[in-house]
Amino acid sequence: MAQSITTDRKSFLLQIIPVMLCFFAMGFVDLVGTASNYVQKDLGLTDSQANLFPSLVFFWFLIFSVPTGMLMNKIGRKKTVLFSLVITAVSLVFPVFGDSYMIMLISFSLLGIGNAVMQTSLNPLVANLISPDKLASTLTFGQFVKAIASFLAPILAAWGATTYFPTFGLGWRALFVIYAVICVLSVSALAATPIDEERPDKASGIGECLKLLGRPFILLCFIGIMCHVGIDVGTNTTAPKIIMERLGLPLEEAGFATSVYFIFRTAGCFLGAFILRSMSPKIFFGISVLMMLAAMCMLFVCGTLSSIYVALALIGFGNSNIFSVVFSQAILSTPDEKNEVSGLMIMGLFGGTVFPLAMGFAADAIGQAGAVAVMTVGVAYLMYYTLKIKTIK
């Protein structure tokens, strides 16, 4: 019996480790905030022009998420994840040839497409390996792994921009090469991992998938995902700009603000993976949202580097577990249509397009306080969503 338990644990680890490496590759999409700031500096763009890059990345979630849910029904979740990793690897190669506006548009478009396919397929693949009561905490741990890639992005970009180590003229774009190599390793590891998948969900069309939004709770979850990713991408993009506006620091120094956000988001994901095993998701979700609300109030008025860092830390920790709770709530509320619901929830990452565009125009009009106001609207909705969270048994 003991040998059987040991064998099962070893088999589980051999499956979950490559899957977690895929979560790391999923985090590559968050380099868009850092990269857009460097492109803005290199090309002399306005806030609204620069914010087009993260908006473009997340626009593809609107187009590809639901079709990916149907693709999973035909070829399986693992093959769909592998397909997404290949697209992501290709997207990371383009900036090697320069950072012109067109090259970066192509790169970010492919990055968005690959990430839309990956997030739609990888999360239900995890649901295939984990019991329902452990799904939220496992997805949170996956978000922790993803966040490591996210907070490393600005550090690696700054290293590439300032190091004397030869980067072959790439500068901050060396970040893309490093992540491309890791992406190829992710493809190899997952391809070599045997995973027995559930029988595919019943065949469905786009219309049938979208009809699921007619269910009130699914719609609430969809908007919740939009707000979560809007706050995430918005903070990623706006944090350095707040520091540059109020303290006059250069981008290379102000860019560390993005790392502060991701460091605390990473810590929040790591701790949340354990907290959600013992605390009610509703209570933990409510505490997380209150932390973000306090941070937004601080960002309206704070004018010192330390206070801005504290606010970013609160947003990072507070926003770290929002996706896992909302996604698991949606998946478990409709267990017979996981692929379709996953597609709809990942389509909600389209909030990463809506929020930065609105924030860019607001910032151009009244400064970065306008961008903070837009994010505050998202926090207010998440406060309302807290009241609708269900108990999972």
N, C-alpha and C positions, 0 to 999 in steps of 0.2 A: 504493500500500500504506500509506504514512504517513497519507494522508488518511482511509483506511478505519479505521485504528487510532484516529485522533483523533475520528472520528465515533462509533465504538463507545464510547470513553471518555466523550464528551459525553452520549451516550444513557444510559450507565450512571449518570452523575452526576445526570441529570434524573430518574432513577427512584429512586436511593438517597437523595437529599436529602429528598424528601417522606416517605419511609419513616422516616428518622431523626427527622424532626419528629414522626412518630407515636410513636416511642420516647420523645420528650420528654413527649408527652401521657400515655404509659403511666406516667411517673413521678409523675403527679398522685396516684396511690393512696397514695403515701408521706406525703402531708400528713395522713393520718389520725392518725399518732402525735402530731404537733404539735397538731392540732385537738382531739384527745381530752383533752390536758392542759389546754387553755384551757377546754373545756366542763366538765371536772372542777372547775376553779377557779371558773367562773361559777355552776355548779349545786351545788357542795359534795358531789361524789360520792366514794365510796370507790375504792380501786384496782381492786377486782374489778368494780365498776359501770362505771368509766371504761374498763377494758380490754375491756368488751363491744363498744365501738365498733370497734376494729381487728379484733376477733374476728368481728363481724358482716360487715365488709367482705370478709374472706377466706372466710367461710362459703359465699358464693355461688360460689366457685371449685369447691366440691364439687358443686354442683348444675348449673352451666352449662358447665363445661369440656368434658365428653364430648359433650353435645348440640351444642356449637359445632363440634367436629370433624366431626360429620355434616352440619351446616349448610354448612360449607365445601365439602363434596362436592357440594352442590346449587347453591349460588350463587357459589362461588369465594371465594378468600381475600381479595381486594381489597374486594369488596362487604361481606364480613363485618367487616373492619377499619373500614370507613366506618360501618357500623351501630353498632359499639362506640363510636366517637367521638361519635356523636350522643347515645347514652345517657349517656356521660361528661359531655358539655356540659350536658345537662339536670340531672344530679346536682349540678353546681357552681352552679346557679342557686338551688336551694332555700335555702341558708344566707343569701341576701340578705334573706329574710323573717324572720330571727331565728335564735337558737341554742337553742331549746327542745329538750327531750329528744326529742320526736317528730319535729321537723323534721330534727334531726341523724341520727336513725335512718333516716329516709327517704333523706336525702342520701347517707349512707354505704352504704346498701343498693344504691342505683342506681350509686354509684361502684364498688362491688364487682362488680356485674353487668357493667357496661361494661368494667371492667378484665379480668374473667375472659374475656369474649369477645375483647377486644383481644389479650391475651397468647397466647391459644390460636391466633389467626389470624395475628398479625403475625410471629411467629417463623418459621413455615413459609413465609410470603411472602418472607422474607429468604432462606430456603433455596432458593427458586425463582430467586433472582438471583445466588447465590454458589456457587462450586465447593465440594465437600465438604471439602477440606483447608483452606479458608479460613473455614468456617462458624463455628467456635468463636471465632476472633479477631474476625469481623464482628459476631457476637452480643455479644461483649464490648464492642465499640465502641458498639453500640446501648445496652448497659447503662450505658456512660459518659454518653451523651446523656441517658438516663433519670435517671441520678443527679444531673445538673445541676438538673433540676426538683425532685428530692428534697431537695437541700441548700438550695435557695432557699426552700423552703416555710417553715421556721421563721424565716428572716430576714425574709421578706415579712410573716409573721404578726406578728412583733415590731414591724416598721415600722408596720403598720396599727394596732397597739395603742398605740403611743407617739408617732406623728407628729402634727405640727400641720397637716400637709397635709389638706385636707378629704376624708374618706372617707365622708361622708354617713351617719354614725352606724354604719358597719359595723365599725369597729375592726379586730381581727385577721381578721375575716371578709372583708376586702377581698382577701385571698389568693384566695378562691374566684372573685371577679369577674375578677381578672387571668388566672387559669388558664382560666376559661370562654372568654375572648376568644381565647386562644392555641389552645384546642381547636377553635373554629370555624375558625380559620386552617388548622389541620391537616386538617380535613374538605375545605376548598376545595383545598388543595394536592394531596392524594392523589386526589381526584375528577378533577382535571385531568391526572393522570399516567397515560399508557398503559402497562400492564404485561401482557405475554404470559405467562399462567400455564400450568403443567403440566396435563395432563389430570387431572381429579379422581380421587382414589383411588376404588376400588370402593365401592359403597354398603354400608353396614354399620349394624348396630343397636347399641344401648347394651350389650346383653349381649356381643356380639362384641368391642366395645372393651374392656370390663372383663375379658374373658378374657385379654387381653394381659398383665394383671398376674400371670397364671399363669406367665409366663416369668421365671425368677429374676432376670436382669439388669434387665429392665424394672421389676420390683418394687423392686430395689435403688435404681434411679434415682428412682423415685417417692418413696421414703422420704427419699432424699437431698435432693430438692427441698423436701419438708416441713421438713426440718431447716434448710435454707438460709433459707427465708422466715421460719421461726419465730425464728431468730437475728436476722434483719434487722428484722422488726417488733418483736421483743422489745427489741432495743437501741434502736430508734427511740423506743419508748414509755417504757422504763425509765431510760435515761441521765439525763434531767433529775431523775427521782425519786431516783436515787442521790445526786446532788449536793445536792438539797434535804434529804434525810434526814441526810447526813453533814456538810454544811457550812452548812446553814440558809439558803441563798440563795433569793431569790424566783424564781418561774417565769420571768419575763422575762429574768433573767440565766442561770438554770440551763438554759433552753431552747437556749442556744448549743451545749450538749453534743451535741444532735442534729445541728447543722450540722457539728461536728467529725467526727462519724461519717460523714456524707454527703460531706464534702470529701475524706476519705481513701478512701471507697468510689469516688468519682468519679475520683480520681487512680489508684486501682487498676484501674479499668475502662479508663482511657486507656492506661496502661502495659501492661496485660494484653493489649490488642489487638495490641501489637507483640511482647511476650514470647512469646505463644502461637504466633507464626509461626516461632519459632526454638527454643523449649524444649518438651520433652515435656509434654503436658497432665498426665500423672501426677505428674511431679516438681513442676511449678508448683502443682498442686492440693495436694500434700502439704505444701509450704512454707506455703501459704495457711492450711491447717488448723492447722499448728503455731503460726502467729502468733495465731490465734484462741484456741487452748488457753492460750498464755501470757497473753493478755489476760484470759481468764476467771479465771485464778489471781490476777491483779492486782486484779480487781474485788472479789474476796472480802475483800481485806485493805487496799487503798489508801484513804487518808483525806485526801489533798490534791488540789486541783483539777488540778494539773499531771499527777499520776500517773493520775488518772481519764481525763484527756484522752489520755494516751499509750495507755491500754488501749483506749479507744474508737477511736483511730486504727488500732491493730493489728486490731481487729475489722472496721473499715471496709475496710481494705486487704485483709485476708484473705478477707472474705466477698464481695468485689467480683466475683470470677471463678468462684465456685462454680456459679452457675446456668448460665452459658454452657457450661462443661465438661460438667456433668451432662446438660443438655438436648441438646447436640450428640451426646453418647455415645448417648443413647436414640434420637434421630432416625436416626443413621447405622447403628445396629445393626438397625433395621427399616425399610429404605428404601422398601419397597412400601406402608407404612401410616403415612406421615408425619402425616397429619391426625389419625388415631386416637391415635397415640402422643403427638402434641402435646397433644391434649385430656387425656390421662391425666397428662402431666407438669404441665400447668397446674392440673389438679385437685389436684396435690400442694401447690399454694399454700394449700390448706386448712390447712396447718401454721401459717399466719398466724392461724387461729382457735384451734387447739389450744394452741399455746405461750402466747399472751397470757393465755388463761383460766387455764391452770395457773400461770403466773407471777403473776397477780393474786391467786389464792388463797394461793400460797406467800408472797407479799409481805405480805398481810394477816396471815398467821400468824407469820412470823419476821422480817419486814423485807425490804429489797431483796436481801439475800444469798440469800433463797429464790428470787427471780426469776432471779438469776445461776446458781443451781444447775440450774434447769430448762434454761437455755440451754446449760449445760455438757454435758448429756446429748446434745443435738443435735450438739455439736462432737465428742463421743466417737464417735457414729455415722459422721460424715464421715471420721474417721480410719480406720475400718474400710472405708468405701467406697473410699478411696484405693487400697487393695490390689486392687480389682476393676476399676479403669479399664483400658480396652483401648487398644491402639495403633491410630490411624486413619491409613490410607494413602490 
